[in-house]
Amino acid sequence: MLIADIVRWHGNKTPSKEAIRWADQSMTFGELLERVNRVANAMSRIGKVGDRVGILAENLPEYVECYYGVPDAGMALNFLNYRLHAKEWTWILNNAEANILVVQEKFLETIEPYLADIPTLQHVIVIGSGHEKYPSYEDVVGAASPERVDRDVDEDSTAWLLYTSGTTGFPKGAMITHRNLMISVVSSVIETETKPGDINLLAFPLCHVAGFIVPITHFRGGTIVLCPMFEPELWMQLVDEHRITITALAPTMFNFILQHPKVNDYDLSTLRTIGYGAAAMPVEVLRRAIARFGPVVASGFGMTELGGNVLVFPKSDHVRAINGEEHLLLSCGKPMAMAEVKVVDENMNECPPGVVGEIIVRGEQTLKGYFRNEEGTKKAYEGGWFHTGDMARRDEEGFFYIVDRMKDMILTGGENVYSREVEEVLYTHPAVSEAAIIGLPDPVWGESVTAVIVLKPGMTATEAEIIDAVKDRLAGYKKPKRVFFIDEMPKTVSGKLIKKDLRERFRADARP
């Protein structure tokens, strides 16, 4: 199966059903199928099978058209995070050896001075009114045939080329094939309660792997509502206006909504499922979310290289948690139907329950490899399994619990400190809005445990109070040796905390 088959099925079966809504407009599956065919034909006219097509845009219907249409032309859609610097876009496009760039008009002025530095780039297409030098997306796509043309595209060709967020190092281009995506979609449909009548509000940016929510929803014939850019009150307005039944949020998004003064002013009662992911959810935030929205939350575990999730923690298990089994609130679930997931030690031996090791994954949704990076691919697949770099443990029942990223684990005085364990305690402090634990160089202990805190508006706390909150709950070596207060955490476009930026920012302040 190819990713565009999803649109073909519903475009032929239920052509008048809504596929996408945005602003005050909508597009049916029949109309989306025609647009997807036009995109595929337009790209084939100016490029060839195997080319990479970069896309730099916010959440627009044209992006969804390219989700399906570019891979249907046998090309790889190369997502660009719109929050990056122009030099970072240039690096990614060069690394991907992109031949075509589709760019939203608002970003053209920023990237145009760098286009000459991308030697493989042959065509620039502008989403918007166009430009004197570059044709508009509508002119290029609108002039193409609406009929499907059979091309030499197979399930194992790269459909999406997503560059890792770079939270712990330099980004790598993950090659996600049609097969990877379809296995991920089917597995998610099996494990979740996605229904044909669902109206799904996409709050994540389409340039993030969480955009796989789009084909999951469309697979069941549901409707996607595009949120142009996440903002708490806008999200609430859209849920109310469109009678949203399902959505997904990063923990930081959830936190912003719960802290918003108007969180009770909108009708959010139509929400049947709120997924959360992209980062660990602090238990205190999760408790507040369940208290406000009820037992409608669900989550899992996945990453860019997996094309989606491989662990699922459904609503039913959240209900168990709020009915007395609170330890489950720390879990990210159990393996999904079409993935093998294990926790192993450094010798690839499976860890017994309760012992921390690395999560490894095997299955047909794991990436084909990293683009032009054989060394990175070989290292990631050492031993025949994909190595996630996430440290976790599992319990006797088979639930997995993430404790840290491998590169975020702190080694102090010969002891391992898992940052999430300390962060969970910090979130219980009434003045803490966001918390991050990092390791900074220490000449005696190797690394010192350091807390970085964002306080809630109008509230205060001292360094001693923050340290005491941990000292009273955890072993002495786990308590922060120092606390920094900042106004805002550095995050990726999906809301994931960038700890390497915090380490770089405060490294010079580490105590000798």
TIVEXBA-700852 format. One record per residue (C-alpha): residue number from 1; x, y, z. Coordinates in steps of 0.001 Angstrom, whole numbers, always signed. Layout:
residues N
{NUM,{X,Y,Z}}
...
//
This chain:
residues 512
{1,{+0,+0,+0}}
{2,{+1075,+3550,-730}}
{3,{+270,+6454,+1578}}
{4,{-1929,+8127,-1059}}
{5,{-4091,+4989,-1263}}
{6,{-5828,+6295,+1863}}
{7,{-7133,+9297,-56}}
{8,{-7981,+7168,-3098}}
{9,{-10151,+4816,-1045}}
{10,{-12260,+7560,+477}}
{11,{-12093,+9831,-2561}}
{12,{-13831,+7096,-4537}}
{13,{-16011,+5643,-1754}}
{14,{-17193,+8793,+59}}
{15,{-16184,+11705,-2207}}
{16,{-18564,+14213,-591}}
{17,{-17368,+13623,+2997}}
{18,{-15239,+16355,+4550}}
{19,{-11530,+15530,+4715}}
{20,{-10066,+18868,+5882}}
{21,{-11336,+22052,+7495}}
{22,{-9346,+25238,+7952}}
{23,{-10386,+28802,+8744}}
{24,{-13876,+29041,+7210}}
{25,{-13174,+26603,+4364}}
{26,{-13264,+22858,+3837}}
{27,{-12269,+20183,+1319}}
{28,{-13997,+16874,+653}}
{29,{-12234,+13574,+49}}
{30,{-13181,+13824,-3623}}
{31,{-11609,+17264,-3865}}
{32,{-8543,+16153,-1887}}
{33,{-8046,+13199,-4237}}
{34,{-8089,+15509,-7224}}
{35,{-5581,+17851,-5554}}
{36,{-3294,+14969,-4580}}
{37,{-3286,+13764,-8200}}
{38,{-2488,+17294,-9385}}
{39,{+398,+17585,-6922}}
{40,{+1848,+14241,-8040}}
{41,{+1564,+15185,-11704}}
{42,{+2954,+18686,-11150}}
{43,{+6002,+17396,-9273}}
{44,{+6608,+14711,-11896}}
{45,{+6621,+17339,-14614}}
{46,{+9472,+19300,-13007}}
{47,{+11277,+16467,-11193}}
{48,{+11799,+12734,-11275}}
{49,{+11242,+9659,-9152}}
{50,{+13601,+9688,-6177}}
{51,{+13901,+13473,-5876}}
{52,{+13528,+15253,-2539}}
{53,{+10937,+18011,-2222}}
{54,{+11414,+20379,+696}}
{55,{+8373,+22021,+2265}}
{56,{+8504,+25061,+4549}}
{57,{+5069,+26079,+5785}}
{58,{+2710,+26223,+8725}}
{59,{-432,+24064,+8968}}
{60,{-2071,+24677,+5589}}
{61,{-4232,+22493,+3302}}
{62,{-1437,+22614,+714}}
{63,{+776,+20832,+3233}}
{64,{-1742,+17983,+3533}}
{65,{-1933,+17757,-265}}
{66,{+1853,+17382,-368}}
{67,{+1766,+14775,+2447}}
{68,{+153,+12433,-60}}
{69,{+920,+13899,-3493}}
{70,{+4705,+14180,-3325}}
{71,{+5212,+10533,-2237}}
{72,{+2692,+9479,-4898}}
{73,{+5065,+10983,-7469}}
{74,{+7773,+8660,-6158}}
{75,{+9523,+11539,-4387}}
{76,{+10342,+12138,-715}}
{77,{+8682,+15025,+1100}}
{78,{+11368,+16746,+3201}}
{79,{+9775,+18530,+6172}}
{80,{+11329,+21816,+7365}}
{81,{+10598,+23076,+10859}}
{82,{+9408,+26665,+10387}}
{83,{+10892,+27718,+13743}}
{84,{+14471,+26985,+12696}}
{85,{+16961,+29589,+11518}}
{86,{+17377,+30063,+7763}}
{87,{+20901,+28638,+8004}}
{88,{+19449,+25482,+9554}}
{89,{+16901,+25181,+6724}}
{90,{+19790,+25573,+4287}}
{91,{+21809,+22854,+6013}}
{92,{+18885,+20421,+5912}}
{93,{+18065,+21141,+2260}}
{94,{+21716,+20636,+1360}}
{95,{+21972,+17446,+3368}}
{96,{+18785,+16168,+1711}}
{97,{+20063,+17268,-1710}}
{98,{+16632,+18788,-2310}}
{99,{+15614,+19430,-5909}}
{100,{+12354,+21303,-5282}}
{101,{+11238,+23651,-2487}}
{102,{+7619,+24445,-1672}}
{103,{+7624,+27491,+601}}
{104,{+4871,+29523,+2240}}
{105,{+5061,+33138,+1121}}
{106,{+5664,+34470,+4649}}
{107,{+8964,+32507,+4856}}
{108,{+10249,+33324,+1369}}
{109,{+11963,+36580,+2290}}
{110,{+13869,+34851,+5099}}
{111,{+15133,+31897,+3103}}
{112,{+15637,+33541,-309}}
{113,{+19137,+34959,+438}}
{114,{+20294,+31385,+1115}}
{115,{+18781,+29651,-1906}}
{116,{+21938,+30161,-3975}}
{117,{+23805,+28092,-1367}}
{118,{+21758,+24991,-2236}}
{119,{+23296,+23734,-5513}}
{120,{+20830,+20861,-6030}}
{121,{+17776,+23144,-5808}}
{122,{+16193,+23609,-9236}}
{123,{+12647,+24814,-8516}}
{124,{+11044,+27061,-5901}}
{125,{+7245,+27114,-5633}}
{126,{+5496,+29669,-3428}}
{127,{+2323,+28967,-1431}}
{128,{+549,+32303,-1714}}
{129,{+287,+34975,-4333}}
{130,{+3576,+34042,-5897}}
{131,{+6688,+36051,-6667}}
{132,{+8197,+37711,-9710}}
{133,{+10964,+35085,-9740}}
{134,{+9027,+32013,-8593}}
{135,{+5672,+30533,-9634}}
{136,{+2831,+30141,-7172}}
{137,{+1787,+26754,-5853}}
{138,{-1695,+27263,-7291}}
{139,{-337,+28025,-10768}}
{140,{+1906,+24956,-10765}}
{141,{-532,+22500,-9167}}
{142,{-3677,+23955,-10736}}
{143,{-2246,+23487,-14237}}
{144,{-1531,+19777,-13690}}
{145,{-3872,+16932,-14616}}
{146,{-6376,+15783,-11952}}
{147,{-6115,+12180,-13188}}
{148,{-3866,+9628,-11563}}
{149,{-819,+8461,-13509}}
{150,{+798,+5131,-12607}}
{151,{+4451,+5536,-11696}}
{152,{+7295,+3322,-10582}}
{153,{+6654,+3720,-6863}}
{154,{+6920,+847,-4409}}
{155,{+6192,+461,-716}}
{156,{+9849,+650,+232}}
{157,{+10601,+3970,-1442}}
{158,{+11009,+6942,+886}}
{159,{+7750,+8844,+1345}}
{160,{+8754,+11297,+4071}}
{161,{+12230,+12559,+4960}}
{162,{+12103,+13964,+8497}}
{163,{+15115,+15422,+10234}}
{164,{+15436,+14610,+13923}}
{165,{+14807,+17545,+16216}}
{166,{+18421,+17759,+17293}}
{167,{+17583,+18032,+21020}}
{168,{+20665,+15984,+21856}}
{169,{+22867,+16460,+18799}}
{170,{+23037,+17330,+15095}}
{171,{+19886,+16364,+13121}}
{172,{+19790,+13273,+10913}}
{173,{+17406,+12641,+8026}}
{174,{+15111,+9721,+8867}}
{175,{+13877,+7977,+5711}}
{176,{+10300,+6845,+6356}}
{177,{+8901,+4628,+3603}}
{178,{+5332,+4083,+2423}}
{179,{+5436,+702,+4184}}
{180,{+6692,+2289,+7434}}
{181,{+3874,+4841,+7387}}
{182,{+1111,+2410,+6505}}
{183,{+2178,-80,+9191}}
{184,{+2254,+2780,+11696}}
{185,{-1199,+3983,+10601}}
{186,{-2798,+532,+10651}}
{187,{-1249,-282,+14027}}
{188,{-2576,+2975,+15501}}
{189,{-6053,+2385,+14097}}
{190,{-6061,-1108,+15654}}
{191,{-4957,+137,+19063}}
{192,{-6949,+3372,+19328}}
{193,{-10609,+4258,+19046}}
{194,{-10425,+6302,+15841}}
{195,{-13877,+6333,+14211}}
{196,{-15273,+7420,+10815}}
{197,{-17220,+10244,+12423}}
{198,{-14270,+11712,+14285}}
{199,{-13351,+15360,+13906}}
{200,{-9675,+15625,+14816}}
{201,{-8085,+18957,+15713}}
{202,{-4441,+18926,+14615}}
{203,{-2625,+21139,+17117}}
{204,{+828,+19732,+16361}}
{205,{+2714,+21255,+13415}}
{206,{+2558,+19268,+10195}}
{207,{+6355,+19450,+9986}}
{208,{+6556,+17095,+12981}}
{209,{+6145,+13303,+12864}}
{210,{+2953,+13804,+14910}}
{211,{+1435,+14785,+11571}}
{212,{+891,+11040,+11074}}
{213,{-2382,+11847,+12862}}
{214,{-3597,+13064,+9460}}
{215,{-3377,+9706,+7625}}
{216,{-4635,+7875,+10737}}
{217,{-7768,+10039,+10800}}
{218,{-8221,+9848,+7024}}
{219,{-7735,+6060,+7075}}
{220,{-11031,+5844,+8982}}
{221,{-12693,+8533,+6899}}
{222,{-12557,+11162,+9640}}
{223,{-12109,+14912,+9290}}
{224,{-8986,+16904,+10117}}
{225,{-9333,+20460,+11430}}
{226,{-6107,+22408,+10957}}
{227,{-4979,+24600,+13829}}
{228,{-2737,+27172,+12094}}
{229,{-431,+27477,+15107}}
{230,{-994,+26325,+18663}}
{231,{-2258,+28953,+21095}}
{232,{-4255,+27835,+24153}}
{233,{-7352,+29976,+23699}}
{234,{-7437,+29407,+19928}}
{235,{-7323,+25659,+20612}}
{236,{-10285,+25961,+22980}}
{237,{-12201,+28099,+20486}}
{238,{-11667,+25524,+17723}}
{239,{-12750,+22622,+19943}}
{240,{-15929,+24527,+20806}}
{241,{-16648,+25738,+17261}}
{242,{-16005,+22474,+15397}}
{243,{-17281,+20071,+18082}}
{244,{-13921,+18310,+18128}}
{245,{-14013,+14678,+19238}}
{246,{-10304,+13829,+19241}}
{247,{-7038,+15725,+19432}}
{248,{-3432,+15351,+20595}}
{249,{-1207,+17649,+22608}}
{250,{+2352,+17844,+23858}}
{251,{+2617,+18039,+27675}}
{252,{+3619,+21709,+27472}}
{253,{+511,+22451,+25409}}
{254,{-1638,+20655,+27975}}
{255,{+13,+22635,+30745}}
{256,{-652,+25975,+29009}}
{257,{-4324,+25079,+28514}}
{258,{-4804,+23993,+32128}}
{259,{-3195,+27196,+33409}}
{260,{-5217,+29442,+31076}}
{261,{-7724,+31689,+32894}}
{262,{-10453,+30829,+30358}}
{263,{-10084,+27046,+30536}}
{264,{-13657,+26752,+31842}}
{265,{-15207,+29347,+29509}}
{266,{-15521,+27117,+26420}}
{267,{-17585,+24013,+25720}}
{268,{-14992,+21243,+25477}}
{269,{-17415,+18442,+26301}}
{270,{-17340,+16884,+22818}}
{271,{-13755,+15688,+23355}}
{272,{-13799,+11906,+23500}}
{273,{-10038,+11377,+23308}}
{274,{-7089,+13650,+24061}}
{275,{-3807,+12025,+23176}}
{276,{-568,+13325,+24621}}
{277,{+2978,+12673,+23536}}
{278,{+6238,+14038,+22047}}
{279,{+7683,+14315,+25573}}
{280,{+7181,+12921,+29068}}
{281,{+4017,+14113,+30809}}
{282,{+4610,+15267,+34400}}
{283,{+2264,+13326,+36667}}
{284,{+974,+16491,+38359}}
{285,{-27,+17932,+34965}}
{286,{-1668,+14635,+34025}}
{287,{-3691,+14609,+37242}}
{288,{-4963,+18134,+36524}}
{289,{-5797,+17159,+32934}}
{290,{-7907,+14183,+34049}}
{291,{-9597,+16309,+36713}}
{292,{-10570,+18915,+34095}}
{293,{-11425,+16733,+31099}}
{294,{-12315,+13406,+32667}}
{295,{-11054,+9926,+31696}}
{296,{-10512,+10855,+28027}}
{297,{-6710,+10994,+27948}}
{298,{-4502,+8452,+26188}}
{299,{-854,+8296,+25218}}
{300,{+1940,+6149,+23916}}
{301,{+5577,+6241,+22957}}
{302,{+7089,+6893,+19564}}
{303,{+9632,+8979,+17729}}
{304,{+10532,+10337,+14307}}
{305,{+12440,+7219,+13317}}
{306,{+9442,+5011,+14100}}
{307,{+6981,+6928,+11934}}
{308,{+4658,+7143,+14937}}
{309,{+4034,+5201,+18141}}
{310,{+5094,+1685,+19154}}
{311,{+3722,+1734,+22711}}
{312,{+136,+2563,+23615}}
{313,{-1328,+3637,+26968}}
{314,{-5099,+3751,+26330}}
{315,{-7887,+5499,+28212}}
{316,{-8872,+2282,+29972}}
{317,{-5472,+2085,+31690}}
{318,{-5705,+5749,+32680}}
{319,{-9026,+4872,+34324}}
{320,{-7222,+2148,+36291}}
{321,{-4696,+4742,+37380}}
{322,{-7227,+7251,+38663}}
{323,{-9131,+4463,+40422}}
{324,{-6254,+3645,+42721}}
{325,{-3329,+2324,+40645}}
{326,{-1577,+5692,+40521}}
{327,{+1815,+4209,+39664}}
{328,{+452,+3683,+36136}}
{329,{+362,+7452,+35594}}
{330,{+4122,+7256,+35022}}
{331,{+3739,+4636,+32296}}
{332,{+3831,+5143,+28534}}
{333,{+2027,+1867,+27880}}
{334,{+2563,-1549,+26356}}
{335,{+3809,-2612,+22894}}
{336,{+1372,-2102,+20036}}
{337,{+140,-4954,+17861}}
{338,{+2704,-4660,+15060}}
{339,{+5901,-3812,+16948}}
{340,{+8398,-5702,+19093}}
{341,{+9728,-3609,+21979}}
{342,{+12245,-4612,+24651}}
{343,{+14352,-3067,+27409}}
{344,{+17957,-4263,+27212}}
{345,{+21305,-3741,+28922}}
{346,{+24521,-2651,+27183}}
{347,{+25078,-6235,+25970}}
{348,{+21612,-6483,+24371}}
{349,{+20367,-8818,+27104}}
{350,{+16722,-8224,+28001}}
{351,{+16384,-6593,+31404}}
{352,{+14148,-8224,+33999}}
{353,{+11175,-6239,+35344}}
{354,{+12212,-3193,+37358}}
{355,{+15715,-2914,+35873}}
{356,{+16519,+159,+33766}}
{357,{+17886,-301,+30251}}
{358,{+17508,+1059,+26735}}
{359,{+14325,+670,+24705}}
{360,{+14934,-1109,+21404}}
{361,{+12364,-1719,+18679}}
{362,{+11921,-4131,+15781}}
{363,{+9160,-4062,+13187}}
{364,{+8168,-2853,+9750}}
{365,{+7495,+713,+10847}}
{366,{+11101,+1468,+11829}}
{367,{+12893,+3793,+9416}}
{368,{+14691,+2543,+6325}}
{369,{+17802,+4390,+7506}}
{370,{+19331,+7841,+7793}}
{371,{+19772,+9665,+4495}}
{372,{+23390,+9579,+3266}}
{373,{+24485,+8432,+6731}}
{374,{+25551,+4800,+6721}}
{375,{+27463,+5134,+9989}}
{376,{+24436,+6574,+11795}}
{377,{+22175,+3878,+10355}}
{378,{+24551,+1074,+11314}}
{379,{+24861,+2380,+14869}}
{380,{+21081,+2805,+15224}}
{381,{+20465,-801,+14086}}
{382,{+23237,-2451,+16064}}
{383,{+22218,-6016,+16816}}
{384,{+19347,-5911,+14320}}
{385,{+17066,-3746,+16482}}
{386,{+16518,+2,+16355}}
{387,{+18059,+1719,+19373}}
{388,{+15882,+4565,+20638}}
{389,{+18328,+6085,+23120}}
{390,{+15530,+6166,+25712}}
{391,{+16116,+4638,+29128}}
{392,{+13184,+2748,+30632}}
{393,{+12035,-79,+32821}}
{394,{+9034,-2372,+32539}}
{395,{+6922,-3939,+35241}}
{396,{+5641,-7483,+35705}}
{397,{+2450,-6622,+33825}}
{398,{+4343,-5397,+30763}}
{399,{+3932,-1625,+31199}}
{400,{+6928,+482,+30138}}
{401,{+8160,+3504,+32140}}
{402,{+10508,+6047,+30537}}
{403,{+13072,+7297,+33026}}
{404,{+15322,+9431,+30805}}
{405,{+17030,+9973,+27505}}
{406,{+20414,+8223,+27472}}
{407,{+22174,+11536,+26839}}
{408,{+20186,+13307,+29561}}
{409,{+21065,+10829,+32304}}
{410,{+23336,+12449,+34888}}
{411,{+26329,+10619,+36338}}
{412,{+27286,+12203,+39656}}
{413,{+29777,+10628,+42031}}
{414,{+29348,+7266,+40311}}
{415,{+25555,+7314,+40732}}
{416,{+23006,+7534,+37920}}
{417,{+20376,+10233,+38278}}
{418,{+17403,+10033,+35925}}
{419,{+16159,+13546,+35296}}
{420,{+12482,+12657,+35013}}
{421,{+12396,+11248,+38549}}
{422,{+13608,+14574,+39965}}
{423,{+11405,+16634,+37652}}
{424,{+8303,+14776,+38821}}
{425,{+9032,+15903,+42386}}
{426,{+9643,+19500,+41304}}
{427,{+6258,+19639,+39587}}
{428,{+4611,+19060,+42962}}
{429,{+5872,+22456,+44165}}
{430,{+2912,+24863,+43938}}
{431,{+4950,+27651,+42308}}
{432,{+6546,+25524,+39560}}
{433,{+5106,+25829,+36056}}
{434,{+7899,+23957,+34228}}
{435,{+10976,+22126,+35459}}
{436,{+14050,+20639,+33817}}
{437,{+16916,+18731,+35387}}
{438,{+20300,+18857,+33649}}
{439,{+23844,+17815,+34467}}
{440,{+26610,+20424,+34509}}
{441,{+30354,+19715,+34728}}
{442,{+31697,+19273,+38257}}
{443,{+35433,+18757,+38996}}
{444,{+34693,+16571,+42024}}
{445,{+31502,+14672,+41162}}
{446,{+31781,+14563,+37375}}
{447,{+28381,+16183,+36940}}
{448,{+26208,+18160,+39320}}
{449,{+22431,+17873,+39335}}
{450,{+21018,+21258,+38300}}
{451,{+17401,+22455,+38207}}
{452,{+16054,+24971,+35716}}
{453,{+12666,+26360,+36708}}
{454,{+9893,+28448,+35149}}
{455,{+7581,+29803,+37833}}
{456,{+3847,+30264,+37536}}
{457,{+2757,+33875,+36887}}
{458,{+2617,+35911,+40094}}
{459,{+4313,+33223,+42220}}
{460,{+7767,+33100,+43774}}
{461,{+10178,+30491,+45098}}
{462,{+13772,+30499,+46294}}
{463,{+16617,+28182,+45377}}
{464,{+16513,+26706,+48884}}
{465,{+12781,+25958,+48618}}
{466,{+13247,+24127,+45321}}
{467,{+16140,+22066,+46691}}
{468,{+14203,+21257,+49865}}
{469,{+11279,+19954,+47796}}
{470,{+13585,+17262,+46398}}
{471,{+15617,+16666,+49570}}
{472,{+12491,+15644,+51432}}
{473,{+11494,+13064,+48797}}
{474,{+14623,+11608,+47153}}
{475,{+18144,+10462,+47998}}
{476,{+20616,+13228,+48763}}
{477,{+22701,+12717,+45616}}
{478,{+19582,+13338,+43482}}
{479,{+18807,+16782,+44878}}
{480,{+19806,+19803,+42762}}
{481,{+23060,+21448,+43764}}
{482,{+21931,+24642,+42082}}
{483,{+18724,+26168,+40734}}
{484,{+18307,+28608,+37850}}
{485,{+15076,+30534,+37262}}
{486,{+14192,+31503,+33686}}
{487,{+11165,+32995,+31931}}
{488,{+10793,+30425,+29151}}
{489,{+12130,+26971,+28303}}
{490,{+13745,+26354,+24910}}
{491,{+11557,+23932,+22973}}
{492,{+11200,+22322,+19578}}
{493,{+8234,+23114,+17362}}
{494,{+6399,+20156,+18928}}
{495,{+6946,+21418,+22474}}
{496,{+9804,+19066,+23339}}
{497,{+12336,+20552,+25757}}
{498,{+15811,+21155,+24276}}
{499,{+18052,+20289,+27195}}
{500,{+21284,+20731,+25274}}
{501,{+20442,+24436,+24951}}
{502,{+20032,+24639,+28726}}
{503,{+23327,+22855,+29291}}
{504,{+25107,+25227,+26918}}
{505,{+23448,+28276,+28485}}
{506,{+24377,+27443,+32068}}
{507,{+27674,+25595,+31557}}
{508,{+29703,+28740,+32280}}
{509,{+27798,+29173,+35556}}
{510,{+28695,+25705,+36818}}
{511,{+30408,+25951,+40183}}
{512,{+34086,+25009,+40269}}
//
